Amino acid sequence: MRTIYKIIIAVVVVGIITYYTTSSVKENEVLEGPNGTQPLPQQQLDVQLDALARPTTGISTFVGETVEAFTQTYGAPSRIDVSEFNTQWYVYNDAYETFMLVGVEDDRIAQVYVGGAAVDISPFAIEQPLEELYRSMLIQSEVNVTIDDNIYSFTLSEEDLHQRLLIAYDDLYAQVYLSEEQGVVEGVRFIDAKTLVAQQPYEMIFMGELMTTKPPNSYEQTEIDAAQAHQLTDLVNVARARQQLLPLVHEEALQSLAHVHSEEMMREGYLSSESPTKGDIKQQLEQADIQYTQAGANVALSYVDAIEAMHGWLNSNSHYDLLMDDTFTHVGSGVFLNNYTQIFIAQQNK
């Protein structure tokens, strides 16, 4: 009998230890974007301006065309967001397989991002194997852009060549977002020269004048941050849909918490999912009285926009695991300038 009691006591002790040492909250390290260098002026650039013939079919043919031409083909967007580099983002998110973000400036299409597999993105395709892509495409580590008498030269790092290519066409550029782990194309952005130079998504040097854009005022920036937060939520669900996972439900309280964290990270100058004033994600959720059974958080900074931040997370194994965790049910995304936070929770009976 004493032996049985000893066994029971041992089992209880082990259970208690396991309960308190196994966390229900998963927090990743901050993922920092690759855009850390300032563009440098050059007296002379030895550049080659080779470019492929522009595609004659698919969504890229609308870059440079009017908004009216686009909406006549694809219909009205689900919503219209403000944008830092263009006047507006037209968001097409009625179905994940046709998801698009369309950048509009002066009533013309400046860029189109596609994450849905049902959209024609010739000469590429979502889920296209990388072996097929590399066989059919000349990949270069330097891509040059000319605008008037100015030359802008982008250099792709080794990481870029495996995760986000830049391909030059006549008066058009394609950013091709890759999954190293799965070996497929995950998204494509077709973009005009002016917007590409304004965004500077790769290391850049230039000869001539550096193109600048008018910075948004505080009111405009607040609207831009809110728009990017909604886009992050769209993008994670597009990525989950490709893996046949259920979409995460937008949770307003989580979004507020994520925004506060992104803003505090910027203002207080720290880089972590753990706040020096509010504690880790578990403590933050408890203080906000948000109920959950499992929770997790991804944090990123120094990415050009929500698209770049999401593809950065998708190419980091630990961040990817949270994005694709099938136990999570709800999500909140928060953006402040170039600081991005996404909080996931599992909730029951909601």
C-alpha positions as CSV (number, residue, x, y, z in Angstrom):
1,M,0.0,0.0,0.0
2,R,2.8,2.4,0.9
3,T,4.4,1.7,-2.5
4,I,1.1,2.6,-4.2
5,Y,0.9,5.9,-2.3
6,K,4.5,6.7,-3.2
7,I,3.7,6.1,-6.9
8,I,0.6,8.3,-6.7
9,I,2.6,11.1,-5.0
10,A,5.4,10.9,-7.6
11,V,2.9,11.1,-10.4
12,V,1.2,14.1,-8.9
13,V,4.6,15.9,-8.3
14,V,5.6,15.2,-11.9
15,G,2.3,16.5,-13.2
16,I,2.7,19.7,-11.2
17,I,6.2,20.3,-12.4
18,T,5.1,19.6,-16.0
19,Y,2.2,22.0,-15.7
20,Y,4.3,24.9,-14.4
21,T,7.3,24.3,-16.6
22,T,5.5,23.7,-19.9
23,S,4.4,27.1,-21.2
24,S,1.2,27.6,-23.2
25,V,2.7,30.7,-24.7
26,K,5.2,30.6,-27.6
27,E,7.3,33.7,-28.3
28,N,9.8,34.0,-31.1
29,E,12.9,36.3,-31.4
30,V,12.3,39.5,-33.3
31,L,12.8,39.1,-37.0
32,E,14.7,42.1,-38.5
33,G,14.2,43.0,-42.1
34,P,17.1,43.2,-44.6
35,N,16.9,46.9,-45.4
36,G,19.6,48.2,-43.1
37,T,21.7,50.2,-45.5
38,Q,21.3,53.8,-46.7
39,P,21.5,54.3,-50.5
40,L,24.9,55.5,-51.6
41,P,25.6,58.0,-54.4
42,Q,28.1,56.9,-57.0
43,Q,30.2,59.0,-59.5
44,Q,30.1,56.2,-62.0
45,L,28.2,53.0,-62.3
46,D,29.2,50.2,-64.6
47,V,25.8,48.8,-65.3
48,Q,24.1,46.7,-67.9
49,L,20.5,47.4,-68.6
50,D,19.4,44.0,-69.9
51,A,15.7,43.3,-69.3
52,L,13.4,40.6,-70.4
53,A,10.5,41.2,-72.7
54,R,7.4,42.3,-70.7
55,P,4.8,39.6,-70.2
56,T,1.9,39.9,-72.6
57,T,-0.7,38.1,-70.5
58,G,-1.7,38.0,-66.8
59,I,-2.1,40.5,-64.1
60,S,1.2,42.3,-64.8
61,T,-0.2,43.8,-68.0
62,F,-2.3,46.1,-65.8
63,V,0.7,47.8,-64.2
64,G,0.7,51.3,-65.7
65,E,-2.9,51.0,-66.8
66,T,-5.9,52.9,-65.4
67,V,-7.9,51.8,-62.3
68,E,-11.0,51.7,-64.5
69,A,-9.4,49.1,-66.8
70,F,-8.5,47.0,-63.8
71,T,-11.9,47.1,-62.1
72,Q,-13.7,46.4,-65.4
73,T,-11.8,43.0,-65.4
74,Y,-11.6,42.2,-61.7
75,G,-14.5,44.1,-60.2
76,A,-14.5,46.5,-57.3
77,P,-12.2,45.8,-54.3
78,S,-13.4,44.5,-51.0
79,R,-11.9,47.6,-49.3
80,I,-9.6,50.5,-50.1
81,D,-6.6,51.1,-47.8
82,V,-4.3,54.1,-47.6
83,S,-0.7,53.5,-48.6
84,E,2.7,55.1,-47.9
85,F,4.1,54.8,-51.4
86,N,1.0,55.0,-53.5
87,T,-2.2,56.8,-52.9
88,Q,-4.2,53.7,-52.1
89,W,-4.2,49.9,-51.8
90,Y,-7.1,48.2,-53.5
91,V,-7.6,45.0,-51.4
92,Y,-9.2,42.0,-53.0
93,N,-9.8,39.5,-50.2
94,D,-13.2,38.0,-50.9
95,A,-11.5,34.6,-51.6
96,Y,-8.0,33.6,-50.5
97,E,-7.3,31.9,-53.9
98,T,-7.8,35.3,-55.6
99,F,-6.2,37.5,-53.0
100,M,-4.5,40.6,-54.4
101,L,-3.2,44.0,-53.1
102,V,-3.3,46.6,-55.9
103,G,-1.3,49.8,-55.4
104,V,-2.8,52.8,-57.1
105,E,-1.3,56.2,-57.7
106,D,-3.0,59.0,-59.7
107,D,-5.7,56.6,-60.8
108,R,-3.1,54.2,-62.4
109,I,-1.8,50.8,-61.2
110,A,1.7,51.2,-59.8
111,Q,2.0,47.7,-58.3
112,V,0.1,44.4,-57.8
113,Y,0.9,41.8,-55.2
114,V,-0.7,38.4,-55.7
115,G,-0.9,35.6,-53.1
116,G,-3.8,33.7,-54.5
117,A,-3.2,30.6,-56.7
118,A,-6.2,31.3,-59.0
119,V,-4.8,34.6,-60.3
120,D,-2.9,34.6,-63.6
121,I,0.6,35.9,-62.7
122,S,2.3,34.8,-65.9
123,P,5.1,33.9,-66.3
124,F,5.0,32.7,-62.7
125,A,2.5,30.7,-60.7
126,I,1.8,30.3,-57.0
127,E,3.2,27.0,-55.7
128,Q,5.5,26.8,-58.8
129,P,8.4,24.6,-57.9
130,L,11.7,26.5,-57.6
131,E,13.5,24.0,-59.9
132,E,11.1,24.9,-62.7
133,L,11.5,28.7,-61.9
134,Y,15.3,28.6,-62.0
135,R,15.3,26.6,-65.3
136,S,13.0,29.1,-67.0
137,M,14.4,32.4,-65.7
138,L,17.7,34.2,-65.7
139,I,18.4,35.1,-62.1
140,Q,20.7,38.1,-61.5
141,S,22.2,39.4,-58.3
142,E,22.2,43.0,-59.6
143,V,19.2,44.7,-61.1
144,N,19.4,48.2,-62.6
145,V,16.6,50.7,-62.9
146,T,16.7,53.9,-65.1
147,I,14.4,56.8,-64.5
148,D,15.1,59.8,-66.8
149,D,18.9,60.3,-66.5
150,N,19.2,58.6,-63.1
151,I,20.4,55.0,-62.6
152,Y,19.5,53.0,-59.5
153,S,21.3,49.7,-58.9
154,F,19.9,47.1,-56.6
155,T,22.1,44.3,-55.2
156,L,20.5,41.1,-54.0
157,S,22.1,39.4,-51.0
158,E,22.5,35.6,-50.8
159,E,19.4,35.5,-48.7
160,D,17.5,37.5,-51.2
161,L,18.5,35.1,-54.0
162,H,16.9,32.3,-52.0
163,Q,13.8,34.1,-50.6
164,R,12.9,37.2,-52.8
165,L,14.1,37.6,-56.3
166,L,14.0,40.8,-58.4
167,I,13.5,40.3,-62.1
168,A,13.7,43.1,-64.6
169,Y,11.3,43.4,-67.6
170,D,10.8,46.3,-70.0
171,D,9.4,49.1,-67.7
172,L,8.3,46.5,-65.2
173,Y,9.9,44.6,-62.3
174,A,8.8,41.4,-60.5
175,Q,9.6,40.6,-56.9
176,V,9.1,36.9,-56.5
177,Y,8.7,35.6,-53.0
178,L,10.0,32.1,-52.4
179,S,9.7,29.5,-49.7
180,E,13.1,27.9,-49.2
181,E,11.6,25.2,-46.9
182,Q,8.9,24.1,-49.3
183,G,10.7,24.9,-52.5
184,V,7.9,26.9,-54.1
185,V,6.8,30.4,-55.1
186,E,4.6,31.9,-52.4
187,G,3.8,35.3,-53.9
188,V,4.6,37.8,-56.6
189,R,4.6,41.6,-56.7
190,F,4.7,43.3,-60.1
191,I,5.9,46.9,-59.6
192,D,6.8,50.0,-61.7
193,A,10.2,51.6,-61.6
194,K,9.2,54.7,-59.6
195,T,7.6,52.7,-56.8
196,L,10.4,50.2,-56.6
197,V,13.0,53.0,-56.2
198,A,10.8,54.7,-53.6
199,Q,10.4,51.6,-51.5
200,Q,14.1,50.5,-51.8
201,P,13.4,46.9,-50.8
202,Y,17.0,45.8,-51.5
203,E,20.5,47.4,-51.0
204,M,20.8,50.2,-53.4
205,I,23.3,52.6,-54.9
206,F,22.5,55.3,-57.4
207,M,23.9,57.7,-59.9
208,G,22.1,61.0,-60.4
209,E,19.3,62.2,-58.0
210,L,17.9,60.1,-55.1
211,M,14.2,59.9,-55.5
212,T,12.3,60.8,-52.4
213,T,8.7,60.7,-51.4
214,K,6.8,63.1,-49.1
215,P,6.6,61.5,-45.6
216,P,3.1,61.1,-44.3
217,N,1.9,63.3,-41.5
218,S,0.9,61.8,-38.1
219,Y,-2.8,61.4,-39.1
220,E,-1.9,59.7,-42.4
221,Q,0.7,57.5,-40.7
222,T,-2.0,56.3,-38.2
223,E,-4.2,55.3,-41.1
224,I,-1.3,53.6,-42.9
225,D,-0.4,51.6,-39.7
226,A,-4.0,50.5,-39.3
227,A,-4.2,49.4,-43.0
228,Q,-1.1,47.4,-42.7
229,A,-2.4,45.6,-39.6
230,H,-5.4,44.5,-41.5
231,Q,-3.2,43.4,-44.4
232,L,-1.1,41.3,-42.1
233,T,-4.2,39.5,-41.0
234,D,-5.3,38.9,-44.6
235,L,-1.8,37.7,-45.5
236,V,-1.5,35.1,-42.7
237,N,-4.9,33.7,-43.7
238,V,-3.8,33.5,-47.4
239,A,-0.7,31.6,-46.3
240,R,-2.8,29.3,-44.1
241,A,-5.3,28.6,-46.9
242,R,-2.4,27.4,-49.1
243,Q,-1.8,24.8,-46.4
244,Q,-5.5,23.9,-46.1
245,L,-5.7,25.4,-42.6
246,L,-8.7,27.2,-41.2
247,P,-8.5,31.0,-41.3
248,L,-7.8,32.9,-38.0
249,V,-10.6,35.1,-36.8
250,H,-9.7,38.8,-36.4
251,E,-9.9,39.8,-32.7
252,E,-10.2,43.5,-31.9
253,A,-8.8,43.2,-28.4
254,L,-5.8,41.3,-29.7
255,Q,-5.3,43.9,-32.5
256,S,-5.2,46.7,-29.9
257,L,-2.7,44.8,-27.8
258,A,-0.5,44.1,-30.8
259,H,-0.6,47.8,-31.8
260,V,0.4,48.9,-28.3
261,H,3.3,46.5,-28.3
262,S,4.6,47.7,-31.7
263,E,4.3,51.3,-30.7
264,E,6.0,50.7,-27.3
265,M,8.8,48.8,-29.0
266,M,9.5,51.8,-31.2
267,R,9.2,54.5,-28.5
268,E,11.1,52.6,-25.8
269,G,13.8,51.3,-28.1
270,Y,13.6,47.6,-27.4
271,L,13.3,44.6,-29.7
272,S,11.4,41.8,-28.1
273,S,7.9,40.3,-27.7
274,E,8.4,40.9,-24.0
275,S,7.6,44.4,-22.8
276,P,9.8,46.0,-20.1
277,T,6.7,47.6,-18.6
278,K,4.0,45.0,-19.3
279,G,5.9,41.7,-19.2
280,D,5.7,38.8,-21.6
281,I,2.8,38.0,-23.9
282,K,1.2,35.8,-21.2
283,Q,1.2,38.7,-18.8
284,Q,0.0,41.2,-21.4
285,L,-2.9,38.9,-22.3
286,E,-3.8,38.5,-18.6
287,Q,-3.7,42.3,-18.0
288,A,-6.0,42.8,-21.0
289,D,-8.4,40.1,-19.6
290,I,-8.1,38.1,-22.8
291,Q,-9.0,34.4,-22.3
292,Y,-7.0,31.8,-24.1
293,T,-5.7,28.2,-23.9
294,Q,-2.7,28.6,-26.1
295,A,-0.9,31.8,-27.3
296,G,2.0,32.9,-29.5
297,A,3.5,36.1,-30.9
298,N,5.6,37.0,-33.9
299,V,7.5,40.4,-34.0
300,A,9.4,42.0,-36.9
301,L,10.9,45.4,-37.7
302,S,12.6,47.2,-40.6
303,Y,10.5,45.7,-43.3
304,V,9.2,47.9,-46.1
305,D,5.6,46.9,-45.7
306,A,3.2,44.2,-44.5
307,I,3.9,42.0,-47.5
308,E,7.7,42.0,-46.8
309,A,7.2,41.3,-43.1
310,M,4.9,38.4,-43.7
311,H,7.2,36.7,-46.2
312,G,10.1,37.3,-43.8
313,W,8.1,35.4,-41.1
314,L,7.2,32.7,-43.6
315,N,10.9,32.0,-44.3
316,S,11.8,31.7,-40.6
317,N,11.1,28.2,-39.3
318,S,10.1,29.2,-35.8
319,H,7.9,32.1,-37.0
320,Y,6.4,29.9,-39.7
321,D,5.4,27.3,-37.1
322,L,3.3,29.9,-35.3
323,L,1.7,31.1,-38.5
324,M,0.7,27.6,-39.3
325,D,-0.2,26.3,-35.9
326,D,-3.6,24.6,-36.3
327,T,-4.5,25.0,-32.7
328,F,-4.8,28.8,-33.0
329,T,-8.2,30.3,-33.7
330,H,-7.9,34.1,-33.4
331,V,-5.3,36.7,-34.4
332,G,-4.6,40.4,-33.8
333,S,-2.1,42.4,-35.9
334,G,-0.5,45.7,-34.9
335,V,1.8,48.0,-36.9
336,F,3.6,51.2,-35.8
337,L,5.8,52.6,-38.5
338,N,8.1,49.7,-39.4
339,N,7.4,47.6,-36.3
340,Y,5.1,44.6,-36.7
341,T,3.4,42.5,-34.1
342,Q,1.1,39.5,-34.6
343,I,-0.5,37.8,-31.6
344,F,-2.2,34.4,-31.9
345,I,-4.5,32.7,-29.4
346,A,-6.6,29.6,-29.2
347,Q,-10.0,30.2,-27.7
348,Q,-12.8,27.7,-27.1
349,N,-16.6,28.3,-27.5
350,K,-16.2,31.7,-29.2
